[in-house]
Amino acid sequence: MMVRIAFVLLACTGLCAQCDDIEVSARRAKHFSDVVFRGTVEEFRGSGADRTAVFHVNRVWKGPVGPVFEMPAVETDGGLCTAFWRGLLVRGNELVVYAKHYPWARNRELLPLRSKSTLVTRAEDINQLGRGHKPK
């Protein structure tokens, strides 16, 4: 019996750890995010696991986001759900970023939702977010 329970728990852990890029509306992604903003990648600080992306923010739809916003510059080719797609974090790129605090993240850092954070030019449903406001 204990072996069965352990197997079920292991299987559930594997399913929960995976993510797939199911198409989610901007409105729904906003609901599950702690911050949503539009900003241009200005610079990077640090290196390796401590690399940080610095954004110049021009629009905010959710959360406490100021005119300059920093978050981990985590990138992926598809293995991580809480990272930017490789190639998005380029100085000068304007992104719409959906991010969330995860309890397992170091210092409860905000990490991006891979499936929605993208170049503004590719964010076809950005109008679902409404007007938003200037960063404070």
N, C-alpha and C positions, 0 to 999 in steps of 0.2 A: 504494500500500500504506500509506504513512504517513497519507494522508487517511482511509483506512478505520479505522486504529487510533485516530486523533484523534477520529473520529466515535463510535466505540464507547466511548472513554473519556468523552467529553462526555455521551453518553446514560446511561452508568452514574452519572456524577456527578449528573445530573438526577434519576435514580431514587433515589439514596441521599439526596439533599438533601430529597426530599419525605417527608412522613410522613402516615400516615392513622391514624385512631383505631380501630384494630382492637381488639376487646374482648380484654383480657388479664386473667388472674386476678390477684388480689392476691399470691398466692404467687409467681407468675412475675415480676410487676413488682418484688417485693421482691428477687428473685434478681439482677435487672439494675440495681438501685439501690444507691447508696453509703450513703444514709440514708433511713429511713422513720420518720416520727413523726406524732403527733397533737398539734396545737397551735392556740391561738387567736391571731389577728392582734391584737397589742397596739398597735403604733404603726408609723410610717414615719419614716425618716431620709433626708435628702438629697432630690434631685429629679431629674427627667429620667432619663438613662441611669444616674445614680448613686443612684437611689432604692433603698432597702433596706427590706424588711419585717422587723419584729421579732415573733417568735412567743413566746408563753408556752407551753412544752411540758409536756404532762401524761402522755404515753406515748411510748415509743421501742421500735421493733422492730428497727432496724438502724442501726449507725453511732455515731460519737461525737457525741451530741447532749445538751447540757445543758438546764437548766430554761429558759434564754433562748437562742433561736437566731435568727440573722440570715442572710438570704439575699437576693439581688437580687429586686426586686419587678418582674419582667418580666411584662408582660401581653400577650395576643394575642386577636384575633378569629378566629384560625384559621391565620394564616400561619406561626407559629413552633411547633415541636414541643417546645421547651425553654422554655416560659413557662406562666404560669397563665392559665386562661381569664379574659377580662375580666369583672369583677364578683365574682370570688372573693376578691380581696384587699381586704376591707372590714374596718375595725376592728370587732372582736367576733366575726367569723366563725370558726368552729372547722373546721379542715381536717385531712384526712389528706394528708400530703405525701410523695411519692416523688421523690427527687432524686438526681442523678448529677453527678460531676465530668466535664467534657468538656475534652479537651486544647486545643480552640480557644477556650474561654471565658477571659475576662480573669482573670488570677490563679488559673486553674483553679477558679473559683467553682462552687458547687453550683447547678445549674439544675433546675427541676422537670420531671417527666415530665407533659406536658400531658394525656395520655390517662387518667392515673390520679389525679393530684392533684385533690381535690375536697372539697366540704363533707362533713363526717362524716355528716350526715343522708342523703347520696346514696351513700355508700360501702357498698353492699349486701354486698360480700364482705369487709368488714374483719375478720370473724371468722376468715378463713383465715390471718391473720397470727399468730394465737396470742395469748398473754397479754401479751407484751412486758414492759417494765420501766419503772420511774420514771426520769426523766432524772437523769444523774449530774453 
